[in-house]
Amino acid sequence: MIGRAFAYGAVSILNAVANGRGVTLGIDLKTASKVELHKGEGRWNLTINGEDKESRLAEASVDAALRLVGERISNFHGTIETQSNIPMGVGLKSSSSSSLAIIMATLQAMGQESFEPSEVLRASVASSLASGVSITGALDDAASCLLGGVNLADNLKRKLISSRRLPDRKKVVIRIPNEESRRRFINIKQVKSFRKVADRILISSLKGEYWSSMTMNGMLYSMLLGYDASPSITALDCGAVGAGLSGTGPAICAVFDSSNTQGIDKLRDMWAKDGSAVMTADTNNEKGGLVV
């Protein structure tokens, strides 16, 4: 029994830690997954980009998918293969993308060729919480990885509030510095004391002011987590319509009108001067799904 599926990446417009509600934007980086199931107890083997790995999230994702069809992971063994061009652990929603791809591939392996997106999203939230990779369950992250466009979710209530297509494609420049995410150092109580600030950013996002919301969110979380915010300011100076920290970092994303090639090239050169990796992506309105 074999299934194949894919999901996209995403970046933050509003991080959900402060008030439980987050806004994310789909980008066209992608994770593809192949899941092969065999009945009976046994080992689960996982490869990520061709390398043998261990992942609580991968097995939790298979388990969450099997529960949707009335089964348990203890009744199966098999292999999980993922291929992704999304950098891991830097705030680009690689965990949600991987979880979704594995869940959908598992469902296809079980003979399910169609399913409700809401069920897949719930399964992704469950696997993220069960494996400990997310503080909030990351429904907002998963929504943009699966549905594309701009998605607003109440993570505390596990409710998708809105999902909108972007009216025009933008270019996203991504800076990945040579430092680890500071997620494990986050002071949840301190972050939640900025709930009202996050609420204002949320209101701005609801009005469609995505890029100013991204910038304000990036400045807020850079301050709270101790990141240098000057790369975001540099991006704005180069003509970005919005720029800021994605997730808990360390990735910083800058959104440009696609026609501003001069500003994009200038920023890429400036961001790369300190040895940071710099990559580009397009915003994404497409949905993830099965490989058929």
ChimeraX commands (.cxc) that place a marker at each C-alpha (Angstrom):
marker #1 position 0.00,0.00,0.00 radius 0.5
marker #1 position 1.69,3.15,-1.25 radius 0.5
marker #1 position 0.63,6.79,-1.22 radius 0.5
marker #1 position 2.20,9.99,-2.52 radius 0.5
marker #1 position 1.31,13.59,-1.72 radius 0.5
marker #1 position 2.75,17.09,-1.47 radius 0.5
marker #1 position 2.31,20.34,0.44 radius 0.5
marker #1 position 3.85,23.79,0.19 radius 0.5
marker #1 position 5.77,26.09,2.52 radius 0.5
marker #1 position 4.62,29.32,4.16 radius 0.5
marker #1 position 5.84,32.41,6.00 radius 0.5
marker #1 position 4.46,34.43,8.88 radius 0.5
marker #1 position 2.37,37.56,8.65 radius 0.5
marker #1 position 1.32,37.32,12.32 radius 0.5
marker #1 position 2.86,34.85,14.77 radius 0.5
marker #1 position 0.16,33.19,16.89 radius 0.5
marker #1 position 2.06,32.89,20.18 radius 0.5
marker #1 position 0.95,36.23,21.67 radius 0.5
marker #1 position -2.81,35.98,21.18 radius 0.5
marker #1 position -3.43,32.49,19.79 radius 0.5
marker #1 position -4.39,33.76,16.35 radius 0.5
marker #1 position -1.97,33.66,13.46 radius 0.5
marker #1 position -1.82,34.74,9.84 radius 0.5
marker #1 position 0.41,33.05,7.27 radius 0.5
marker #1 position 1.21,33.35,3.58 radius 0.5
marker #1 position 1.77,30.41,1.23 radius 0.5
marker #1 position 4.99,30.24,-0.80 radius 0.5
marker #1 position 5.90,27.82,-3.59 radius 0.5
marker #1 position 8.61,25.85,-1.79 radius 0.5
marker #1 position 7.41,22.25,-1.53 radius 0.5
marker #1 position 7.57,18.97,0.39 radius 0.5
marker #1 position 6.73,15.68,-1.33 radius 0.5
marker #1 position 6.12,12.48,0.62 radius 0.5
marker #1 position 5.86,8.79,-0.19 radius 0.5
marker #1 position 4.42,6.46,2.44 radius 0.5
marker #1 position 4.49,2.69,2.12 radius 0.5
marker #1 position 2.39,0.73,4.60 radius 0.5
marker #1 position 2.61,-2.94,5.58 radius 0.5
marker #1 position 0.22,-4.64,7.98 radius 0.5
marker #1 position 1.59,-5.93,11.26 radius 0.5
marker #1 position 3.93,-4.57,13.90 radius 0.5
marker #1 position 7.42,-3.56,12.89 radius 0.5
marker #1 position 9.84,-0.71,12.32 radius 0.5
marker #1 position 9.19,2.61,10.68 radius 0.5
marker #1 position 12.01,3.80,8.46 radius 0.5
marker #1 position 12.25,7.46,7.53 radius 0.5
marker #1 position 14.39,9.24,4.97 radius 0.5
marker #1 position 14.51,13.00,4.45 radius 0.5
marker #1 position 16.12,14.10,1.19 radius 0.5
marker #1 position 17.67,10.66,0.91 radius 0.5
marker #1 position 19.20,10.52,4.40 radius 0.5
marker #1 position 18.07,8.17,7.17 radius 0.5
marker #1 position 16.45,10.14,9.99 radius 0.5
marker #1 position 14.32,9.73,13.10 radius 0.5
marker #1 position 11.26,11.94,13.53 radius 0.5
marker #1 position 8.52,11.90,16.13 radius 0.5
marker #1 position 6.51,14.19,13.84 radius 0.5
marker #1 position 6.62,11.76,10.90 radius 0.5
marker #1 position 5.29,8.84,12.93 radius 0.5
marker #1 position 2.75,11.08,14.70 radius 0.5
marker #1 position 1.53,12.21,11.26 radius 0.5
marker #1 position 1.06,8.61,10.07 radius 0.5
marker #1 position -0.76,7.83,13.32 radius 0.5
marker #1 position -3.05,10.88,12.94 radius 0.5
marker #1 position -3.91,9.87,9.37 radius 0.5
marker #1 position -4.61,6.25,10.32 radius 0.5
marker #1 position -6.91,7.41,13.11 radius 0.5
marker #1 position -8.99,9.24,10.50 radius 0.5
marker #1 position -9.81,5.86,8.91 radius 0.5
marker #1 position -10.27,4.01,12.20 radius 0.5
marker #1 position -6.83,2.41,12.41 radius 0.5
marker #1 position -3.80,2.67,14.70 radius 0.5
marker #1 position -0.13,2.94,13.84 radius 0.5
marker #1 position 0.62,-0.06,16.07 radius 0.5
marker #1 position -1.10,-2.24,13.45 radius 0.5
marker #1 position 1.33,-1.23,10.71 radius 0.5
marker #1 position 4.96,-0.72,9.81 radius 0.5
marker #1 position 6.61,0.73,6.74 radius 0.5
marker #1 position 8.65,3.51,5.20 radius 0.5
marker #1 position 8.24,7.26,5.01 radius 0.5
marker #1 position 10.21,9.19,2.40 radius 0.5
marker #1 position 10.17,12.97,2.12 radius 0.5
marker #1 position 11.86,15.28,-0.35 radius 0.5
marker #1 position 11.79,19.00,0.36 radius 0.5
marker #1 position 13.41,22.24,-0.70 radius 0.5
marker #1 position 12.15,23.98,2.44 radius 0.5
marker #1 position 14.99,24.67,4.90 radius 0.5
marker #1 position 14.19,22.94,8.18 radius 0.5
marker #1 position 13.85,24.57,11.59 radius 0.5
marker #1 position 14.18,28.19,10.48 radius 0.5
marker #1 position 10.57,29.40,10.50 radius 0.5
marker #1 position 9.42,28.47,6.98 radius 0.5
marker #1 position 6.78,25.95,8.17 radius 0.5
marker #1 position 8.72,22.86,7.11 radius 0.5
marker #1 position 7.14,20.82,9.92 radius 0.5
marker #1 position 3.57,21.63,8.86 radius 0.5
marker #1 position 4.41,21.00,5.21 radius 0.5
marker #1 position 5.99,17.64,5.99 radius 0.5
marker #1 position 3.17,16.60,8.32 radius 0.5
marker #1 position 0.50,17.41,5.73 radius 0.5
marker #1 position 2.30,15.58,2.93 radius 0.5
marker #1 position 2.77,12.49,5.11 radius 0.5
marker #1 position -0.86,12.54,6.28 radius 0.5
marker #1 position -2.25,12.76,2.75 radius 0.5
marker #1 position 0.16,10.12,1.45 radius 0.5
marker #1 position -0.90,7.79,4.27 radius 0.5
marker #1 position -4.58,8.34,3.47 radius 0.5
marker #1 position -3.93,7.50,-0.19 radius 0.5
marker #1 position -2.04,4.38,0.86 radius 0.5
marker #1 position -5.16,3.38,2.79 radius 0.5
marker #1 position -7.27,3.77,-0.34 radius 0.5
marker #1 position -8.58,7.28,0.32 radius 0.5
marker #1 position -8.40,9.25,-2.95 radius 0.5
marker #1 position -10.39,12.22,-1.61 radius 0.5
marker #1 position -10.83,13.80,1.80 radius 0.5
marker #1 position -11.94,16.99,3.48 radius 0.5
marker #1 position -9.14,19.56,3.89 radius 0.5
marker #1 position -10.48,20.34,7.37 radius 0.5
marker #1 position -9.82,16.73,8.43 radius 0.5
marker #1 position -6.26,16.85,7.12 radius 0.5
marker #1 position -5.67,20.14,8.93 radius 0.5
marker #1 position -7.01,18.72,12.20 radius 0.5
marker #1 position -4.74,15.71,11.82 radius 0.5
marker #1 position -1.75,17.99,11.21 radius 0.5
marker #1 position -2.52,19.98,14.36 radius 0.5
marker #1 position -2.84,16.76,16.36 radius 0.5
marker #1 position 0.49,15.43,15.09 radius 0.5
marker #1 position 2.26,18.76,15.73 radius 0.5
marker #1 position 1.05,18.83,19.32 radius 0.5
marker #1 position 1.70,15.12,19.93 radius 0.5
marker #1 position 5.28,15.39,18.69 radius 0.5
marker #1 position 5.99,18.68,20.48 radius 0.5
marker #1 position 7.12,20.54,17.36 radius 0.5
marker #1 position 4.59,23.35,17.84 radius 0.5
marker #1 position 3.56,25.54,20.76 radius 0.5
marker #1 position 0.10,26.30,19.32 radius 0.5
marker #1 position -0.65,23.35,17.02 radius 0.5
marker #1 position 0.16,25.59,14.06 radius 0.5
marker #1 position -3.22,25.49,12.32 radius 0.5
marker #1 position -2.36,28.82,10.70 radius 0.5
marker #1 position 0.89,27.39,9.30 radius 0.5
marker #1 position -0.76,24.20,8.06 radius 0.5
marker #1 position -3.60,26.10,6.39 radius 0.5
marker #1 position -1.29,28.06,4.09 radius 0.5
marker #1 position 0.83,24.97,3.37 radius 0.5
marker #1 position -2.29,23.05,2.31 radius 0.5
marker #1 position -4.59,25.72,0.90 radius 0.5
marker #1 position -2.21,28.39,-0.38 radius 0.5
marker #1 position -2.96,32.11,-0.21 radius 0.5
marker #1 position -3.32,34.01,3.06 radius 0.5
marker #1 position -4.85,32.16,5.99 radius 0.5
marker #1 position -5.99,33.39,9.39 radius 0.5
marker #1 position -6.60,30.83,12.13 radius 0.5
marker #1 position -7.54,30.80,15.79 radius 0.5
marker #1 position -5.11,28.17,17.00 radius 0.5
marker #1 position -6.59,28.01,20.49 radius 0.5
marker #1 position -10.05,27.16,19.16 radius 0.5
marker #1 position -8.53,25.16,16.26 radius 0.5
marker #1 position -10.67,27.13,13.83 radius 0.5
marker #1 position -9.78,28.48,10.40 radius 0.5
marker #1 position -11.25,31.98,10.29 radius 0.5
marker #1 position -10.46,32.97,6.72 radius 0.5
marker #1 position -8.60,31.74,3.65 radius 0.5
marker #1 position -8.01,34.20,0.81 radius 0.5
marker #1 position -6.16,34.10,-2.50 radius 0.5
marker #1 position -3.60,36.79,-3.13 radius 0.5
marker #1 position -4.77,39.00,-6.00 radius 0.5
marker #1 position -1.31,39.12,-7.57 radius 0.5
marker #1 position 1.87,37.10,-7.31 radius 0.5
marker #1 position 4.72,38.52,-5.24 radius 0.5
marker #1 position 8.37,37.57,-4.97 radius 0.5
marker #1 position 9.66,36.54,-1.53 radius 0.5
marker #1 position 13.35,36.90,-0.69 radius 0.5
marker #1 position 14.40,34.76,2.28 radius 0.5
marker #1 position 17.47,35.30,4.46 radius 0.5
marker #1 position 18.69,32.35,6.54 radius 0.5
marker #1 position 21.56,33.44,8.79 radius 0.5
marker #1 position 24.13,31.14,10.34 radius 0.5
marker #1 position 22.38,30.85,13.69 radius 0.5
marker #1 position 19.89,28.56,15.35 radius 0.5
marker #1 position 16.25,29.34,16.03 radius 0.5
marker #1 position 15.63,30.84,19.46 radius 0.5
marker #1 position 12.32,29.03,19.78 radius 0.5
marker #1 position 13.43,27.09,22.85 radius 0.5
marker #1 position 14.33,30.33,24.62 radius 0.5
marker #1 position 10.97,31.98,24.08 radius 0.5
marker #1 position 9.36,33.44,27.21 radius 0.5
marker #1 position 5.69,32.62,26.66 radius 0.5
marker #1 position 4.46,34.81,29.51 radius 0.5
marker #1 position 6.42,37.80,28.22 radius 0.5
marker #1 position 5.19,37.29,24.66 radius 0.5
marker #1 position 1.57,37.05,25.82 radius 0.5
marker #1 position 1.92,40.41,27.57 radius 0.5
marker #1 position 2.03,41.86,24.04 radius 0.5
marker #1 position -1.37,40.40,23.19 radius 0.5
marker #1 position -2.92,43.81,22.50 radius 0.5
marker #1 position -0.14,44.65,20.06 radius 0.5
marker #1 position -0.79,41.34,18.28 radius 0.5
marker #1 position -4.52,42.14,18.23 radius 0.5
marker #1 position -3.79,45.39,16.40 radius 0.5
marker #1 position -1.67,43.54,13.86 radius 0.5
marker #1 position -4.52,41.05,13.45 radius 0.5
marker #1 position -6.97,43.86,12.70 radius 0.5
marker #1 position -4.56,45.22,10.10 radius 0.5
marker #1 position -4.36,41.77,8.50 radius 0.5
marker #1 position -8.14,41.44,8.40 radius 0.5
marker #1 position -8.24,44.69,6.44 radius 0.5
marker #1 position -5.90,43.15,3.87 radius 0.5
marker #1 position -2.89,45.17,5.00 radius 0.5
marker #1 position -0.69,42.08,4.90 radius 0.5
marker #1 position 2.68,43.66,4.26 radius 0.5
marker #1 position 2.56,46.29,7.00 radius 0.5
marker #1 position 1.29,43.53,9.32 radius 0.5
marker #1 position 4.26,41.35,8.38 radius 0.5
marker #1 position 6.64,44.20,9.12 radius 0.5
marker #1 position 5.09,45.04,12.49 radius 0.5
marker #1 position 4.99,41.37,13.50 radius 0.5
marker #1 position 8.63,40.93,12.48 radius 0.5
marker #1 position 9.75,43.90,14.56 radius 0.5
marker #1 position 7.77,42.70,17.57 radius 0.5
marker #1 position 9.13,39.15,17.57 radius 0.5
marker #1 position 12.67,40.22,16.69 radius 0.5
marker #1 position 12.59,42.36,19.83 radius 0.5
marker #1 position 11.07,39.61,21.98 radius 0.5
marker #1 position 13.48,36.94,20.78 radius 0.5
marker #1 position 16.59,39.11,20.59 radius 0.5
marker #1 position 17.14,38.99,16.82 radius 0.5
marker #1 position 18.74,41.83,14.90 radius 0.5
marker #1 position 15.95,43.67,13.06 radius 0.5
marker #1 position 18.27,45.64,10.78 radius 0.5
marker #1 position 18.07,43.10,7.88 radius 0.5
marker #1 position 14.32,43.83,7.69 radius 0.5
marker #1 position 15.01,47.56,7.57 radius 0.5
marker #1 position 17.54,46.95,4.80 radius 0.5
marker #1 position 14.85,45.07,2.86 radius 0.5
marker #1 position 12.42,47.95,3.17 radius 0.5
marker #1 position 15.13,50.36,2.02 radius 0.5
marker #1 position 15.55,48.17,-1.07 radius 0.5
marker #1 position 11.86,48.51,-1.91 radius 0.5
marker #1 position 10.24,45.54,-0.18 radius 0.5
marker #1 position 6.54,46.09,0.51 radius 0.5
marker #1 position 6.90,44.16,3.76 radius 0.5
marker #1 position 9.63,42.34,5.66 radius 0.5
marker #1 position 10.09,40.55,8.95 radius 0.5
marker #1 position 10.96,37.50,10.99 radius 0.5
marker #1 position 9.05,34.35,10.06 radius 0.5
marker #1 position 7.85,32.18,12.92 radius 0.5
marker #1 position 10.44,32.15,15.68 radius 0.5
marker #1 position 13.21,32.55,13.10 radius 0.5
marker #1 position 15.91,32.86,12.28 radius 0.5
marker #1 position 14.60,33.25,8.70 radius 0.5
marker #1 position 13.64,36.75,7.62 radius 0.5
marker #1 position 11.37,37.21,4.62 radius 0.5
marker #1 position 10.95,40.23,2.40 radius 0.5
marker #1 position 8.05,40.56,-0.04 radius 0.5
marker #1 position 8.52,42.46,-3.29 radius 0.5
marker #1 position 6.42,43.33,-6.28 radius 0.5
marker #1 position 7.66,40.88,-8.91 radius 0.5
marker #1 position 8.57,43.73,-11.26 radius 0.5
marker #1 position 11.12,45.17,-8.80 radius 0.5
marker #1 position 14.01,43.02,-10.00 radius 0.5
marker #1 position 16.55,45.72,-9.22 radius 0.5
marker #1 position 15.50,45.92,-5.57 radius 0.5
marker #1 position 15.41,42.13,-5.27 radius 0.5
marker #1 position 18.91,41.74,-6.70 radius 0.5
marker #1 position 20.25,44.53,-4.48 radius 0.5
marker #1 position 18.81,42.93,-1.34 radius 0.5
marker #1 position 20.10,39.47,-2.24 radius 0.5
marker #1 position 23.61,40.88,-2.54 radius 0.5
marker #1 position 23.38,42.85,0.71 radius 0.5
marker #1 position 21.93,39.98,2.72 radius 0.5
marker #1 position 24.57,37.55,1.46 radius 0.5
marker #1 position 27.51,39.73,2.55 radius 0.5
marker #1 position 27.65,38.25,6.07 radius 0.5
marker #1 position 27.53,34.65,4.82 radius 0.5
marker #1 position 23.79,34.20,5.21 radius 0.5
marker #1 position 22.05,31.88,2.78 radius 0.5
marker #1 position 19.63,33.78,0.55 radius 0.5
marker #1 position 16.90,32.19,-1.55 radius 0.5
marker #1 position 13.80,33.35,-3.39 radius 0.5
marker #1 position 10.30,31.98,-3.81 radius 0.5
marker #1 position 6.99,33.10,-5.23 radius 0.5
marker #1 position 3.81,33.52,-3.25 radius 0.5
marker #1 position 1.51,30.55,-3.75 radius 0.5
marker #1 position -2.25,30.28,-4.23 radius 0.5
marker #1 position -2.22,26.59,-5.18 radius 0.5
marker #1 position -3.38,23.73,-2.93 radius 0.5
marker #1 position -1.37,20.77,-1.80 radius 0.5
marker #1 position -2.72,17.32,-2.51 radius 0.5
marker #1 position -2.21,13.81,-3.81 radius 0.5
marker #1 position 0.19,12.77,-6.54 radius 0.5
marker #1 position -2.02,10.89,-8.99 radius 0.5
marker link #1:1,2 radius 0.2
marker link #1:2,3 radius 0.2
marker link #1:3,4 radius 0.2
marker link #1:4,5 radius 0.2
marker link #1:5,6 radius 0.2
marker link #1:6,7 radius 0.2
marker link #1:7,8 radius 0.2
marker link #1:8,9 radius 0.2
marker link #1:9,10 radius 0.2
marker link #1:10,11 radius 0.2
marker link #1:11,12 radius 0.2
marker link #1:12,13 radius 0.2
marker link #1:13,14 radius 0.2
marker link #1:14,15 radius 0.2
marker link #1:15,16 radius 0.2
marker link #1:16,17 radius 0.2
marker link #1:17,18 radius 0.2
marker link #1:18,19 radius 0.2
marker link #1:19,20 radius 0.2
marker link #1:20,21 radius 0.2
marker link #1:21,22 radius 0.2
marker link #1:22,23 radius 0.2
marker link #1:23,24 radius 0.2
marker link #1:24,25 radius 0.2
marker link #1:25,26 radius 0.2
marker link #1:26,27 radius 0.2
marker link #1:27,28 radius 0.2
marker link #1:28,29 radius 0.2
marker link #1:29,30 radius 0.2
marker link #1:30,31 radius 0.2
marker link #1:31,32 radius 0.2
marker link #1:32,33 radius 0.2
marker link #1:33,34 radius 0.2
marker link #1:34,35 radius 0.2
marker link #1:35,36 radius 0.2
marker link #1:36,37 radius 0.2
marker link #1:37,38 radius 0.2
marker link #1:38,39 radius 0.2
marker link #1:39,40 radius 0.2
marker link #1:40,41 radius 0.2
marker link #1:41,42 radius 0.2
marker link #1:42,43 radius 0.2
marker link #1:43,44 radius 0.2
marker link #1:44,45 radius 0.2
marker link #1:45,46 radius 0.2
marker link #1:46,47 radius 0.2
marker link #1:47,48 radius 0.2
marker link #1:48,49 radius 0.2
marker link #1:49,50 radius 0.2
marker link #1:50,51 radius 0.2
marker link #1:51,52 radius 0.2
marker link #1:52,53 radius 0.2
marker link #1:53,54 radius 0.2
marker link #1:54,55 radius 0.2
marker link #1:55,56 radius 0.2
marker link #1:56,57 radius 0.2
marker link #1:57,58 radius 0.2
marker link #1:58,59 radius 0.2
marker link #1:59,60 radius 0.2
marker link #1:60,61 radius 0.2
marker link #1:61,62 radius 0.2
marker link #1:62,63 radius 0.2
marker link #1:63,64 radius 0.2
marker link #1:64,65 radius 0.2
marker link #1:65,66 radius 0.2
marker link #1:66,67 radius 0.2
marker link #1:67,68 radius 0.2
marker link #1:68,69 radius 0.2
marker link #1:69,70 radius 0.2
marker link #1:70,71 radius 0.2
marker link #1:71,72 radius 0.2
marker link #1:72,73 radius 0.2
marker link #1:73,74 radius 0.2
marker link #1:74,75 radius 0.2
marker link #1:75,76 radius 0.2
marker link #1:76,77 radius 0.2
marker link #1:77,78 radius 0.2
marker link #1:78,79 radius 0.2
marker link #1:79,80 radius 0.2
marker link #1:80,81 radius 0.2
marker link #1:81,82 radius 0.2
marker link #1:82,83 radius 0.2
marker link #1:83,84 radius 0.2
marker link #1:84,85 radius 0.2
marker link #1:85,86 radius 0.2
marker link #1:86,87 radius 0.2
marker link #1:87,88 radius 0.2
marker link #1:88,89 radius 0.2
marker link #1:89,90 radius 0.2
marker link #1:90,91 radius 0.2
marker link #1:91,92 radius 0.2
marker link #1:92,93 radius 0.2
marker link #1:93,94 radius 0.2
marker link #1:94,95 radius 0.2
marker link #1:95,96 radius 0.2
marker link #1:96,97 radius 0.2
marker link #1:97,98 radius 0.2
marker link #1:98,99 radius 0.2
marker link #1:99,100 radius 0.2
marker link #1:100,101 radius 0.2
marker link #1:101,102 radius 0.2
marker link #1:102,103 radius 0.2
marker link #1:103,104 radius 0.2
marker link #1:104,105 radius 0.2
marker link #1:105,106 radius 0.2
marker link #1:106,107 radius 0.2
marker link #1:107,108 radius 0.2
marker link #1:108,109 radius 0.2
marker link #1:109,110 radius 0.2
marker link #1:110,111 radius 0.2
marker link #1:111,112 radius 0.2
marker link #1:112,113 radius 0.2
marker link #1:113,114 radius 0.2
marker link #1:114,115 radius 0.2
marker link #1:115,116 radius 0.2
marker link #1:116,117 radius 0.2
marker link #1:117,118 radius 0.2
marker link #1:118,119 radius 0.2
marker link #1:119,120 radius 0.2
marker link #1:120,121 radius 0.2
marker link #1:121,122 radius 0.2
marker link #1:122,123 radius 0.2
marker link #1:123,124 radius 0.2
marker link #1:124,125 radius 0.2
marker link #1:125,126 radius 0.2
marker link #1:126,127 radius 0.2
marker link #1:127,128 radius 0.2
marker link #1:128,129 radius 0.2
marker link #1:129,130 radius 0.2
marker link #1:130,131 radius 0.2
marker link #1:131,132 radius 0.2
marker link #1:132,133 radius 0.2
marker link #1:133,134 radius 0.2
marker link #1:134,135 radius 0.2
marker link #1:135,136 radius 0.2
marker link #1:136,137 radius 0.2
marker link #1:137,138 radius 0.2
marker link #1:138,139 radius 0.2
marker link #1:139,140 radius 0.2
marker link #1:140,141 radius 0.2
marker link #1:141,142 radius 0.2
marker link #1:142,143 radius 0.2
marker link #1:143,144 radius 0.2
marker link #1:144,145 radius 0.2
marker link #1:145,146 radius 0.2
marker link #1:146,147 radius 0.2
marker link #1:147,148 radius 0.2
marker link #1:148,149 radius 0.2
marker link #1:149,150 radius 0.2
marker link #1:150,151 radius 0.2
marker link #1:151,152 radius 0.2
marker link #1:152,153 radius 0.2
marker link #1:153,154 radius 0.2
marker link #1:154,155 radius 0.2
marker link #1:155,156 radius 0.2
marker link #1:156,157 radius 0.2
marker link #1:157,158 radius 0.2
marker link #1:158,159 radius 0.2
marker link #1:159,160 radius 0.2
marker link #1:160,161 radius 0.2
marker link #1:161,162 radius 0.2
marker link #1:162,163 radius 0.2
marker link #1:163,164 radius 0.2
marker link #1:164,165 radius 0.2
marker link #1:165,166 radius 0.2
marker link #1:166,167 radius 0.2
marker link #1:167,168 radius 0.2
marker link #1:168,169 radius 0.2
marker link #1:169,170 radius 0.2
marker link #1:170,171 radius 0.2
marker link #1:171,172 radius 0.2
marker link #1:172,173 radius 0.2
marker link #1:173,174 radius 0.2
marker link #1:174,175 radius 0.2
marker link #1:175,176 radius 0.2
marker link #1:176,177 radius 0.2
marker link #1:177,178 radius 0.2
marker link #1:178,179 radius 0.2
marker link #1:179,180 radius 0.2
marker link #1:180,181 radius 0.2
marker link #1:181,182 radius 0.2
marker link #1:182,183 radius 0.2
marker link #1:183,184 radius 0.2
marker link #1:184,185 radius 0.2
marker link #1:185,186 radius 0.2
marker link #1:186,187 radius 0.2
marker link #1:187,188 radius 0.2
marker link #1:188,189 radius 0.2
marker link #1:189,190 radius 0.2
marker link #1:190,191 radius 0.2
marker link #1:191,192 radius 0.2
marker link #1:192,193 radius 0.2
marker link #1:193,194 radius 0.2
marker link #1:194,195 radius 0.2
marker link #1:195,196 radius 0.2
marker link #1:196,197 radius 0.2
marker link #1:197,198 radius 0.2
marker link #1:198,199 radius 0.2
marker link #1:199,200 radius 0.2
marker link #1:200,201 radius 0.2
marker link #1:201,202 radius 0.2
marker link #1:202,203 radius 0.2
marker link #1:203,204 radius 0.2
marker link #1:204,205 radius 0.2
marker link #1:205,206 radius 0.2
marker link #1:206,207 radius 0.2
marker link #1:207,208 radius 0.2
marker link #1:208,209 radius 0.2
marker link #1:209,210 radius 0.2
marker link #1:210,211 radius 0.2
marker link #1:211,212 radius 0.2
marker link #1:212,213 radius 0.2
marker link #1:213,214 radius 0.2
marker link #1:214,215 radius 0.2
marker link #1:215,216 radius 0.2
marker link #1:216,217 radius 0.2
marker link #1:217,218 radius 0.2
marker link #1:218,219 radius 0.2
marker link #1:219,220 radius 0.2
marker link #1:220,221 radius 0.2
marker link #1:221,222 radius 0.2
marker link #1:222,223 radius 0.2
marker link #1:223,224 radius 0.2
marker link #1:224,225 radius 0.2
marker link #1:225,226 radius 0.2
marker link #1:226,227 radius 0.2
marker link #1:227,228 radius 0.2
marker link #1:228,229 radius 0.2
marker link #1:229,230 radius 0.2
marker link #1:230,231 radius 0.2
marker link #1:231,232 radius 0.2
marker link #1:232,233 radius 0.2
marker link #1:233,234 radius 0.2
marker link #1:234,235 radius 0.2
marker link #1:235,236 radius 0.2
marker link #1:236,237 radius 0.2
marker link #1:237,238 radius 0.2
marker link #1:238,239 radius 0.2
marker link #1:239,240 radius 0.2
marker link #1:240,241 radius 0.2
marker link #1:241,242 radius 0.2
marker link #1:242,243 radius 0.2
marker link #1:243,244 radius 0.2
marker link #1:244,245 radius 0.2
marker link #1:245,246 radius 0.2
marker link #1:246,247 radius 0.2
marker link #1:247,248 radius 0.2
marker link #1:248,249 radius 0.2
marker link #1:249,250 radius 0.2
marker link #1:250,251 radius 0.2
marker link #1:251,252 radius 0.2
marker link #1:252,253 radius 0.2
marker link #1:253,254 radius 0.2
marker link #1:254,255 radius 0.2
marker link #1:255,256 radius 0.2
marker link #1:256,257 radius 0.2
marker link #1:257,258 radius 0.2
marker link #1:258,259 radius 0.2
marker link #1:259,260 radius 0.2
marker link #1:260,261 radius 0.2
marker link #1:261,262 radius 0.2
marker link #1:262,263 radius 0.2
marker link #1:263,264 radius 0.2
marker link #1:264,265 radius 0.2
marker link #1:265,266 radius 0.2
marker link #1:266,267 radius 0.2
marker link #1:267,268 radius 0.2
marker link #1:268,269 radius 0.2
marker link #1:269,270 radius 0.2
marker link #1:270,271 radius 0.2
marker link #1:271,272 radius 0.2
marker link #1:272,273 radius 0.2
marker link #1:273,274 radius 0.2
marker link #1:274,275 radius 0.2
marker link #1:275,276 radius 0.2
marker link #1:276,277 radius 0.2
marker link #1:277,278 radius 0.2
marker link #1:278,279 radius 0.2
marker link #1:279,280 radius 0.2
marker link #1:280,281 radius 0.2
marker link #1:281,282 radius 0.2
marker link #1:282,283 radius 0.2
marker link #1:283,284 radius 0.2
marker link #1:284,285 radius 0.2
marker link #1:285,286 radius 0.2
marker link #1:286,287 radius 0.2
marker link #1:287,288 radius 0.2
marker link #1:288,289 radius 0.2
marker link #1:289,290 radius 0.2
marker link #1:290,291 radius 0.2
marker link #1:291,292 radius 0.2
view
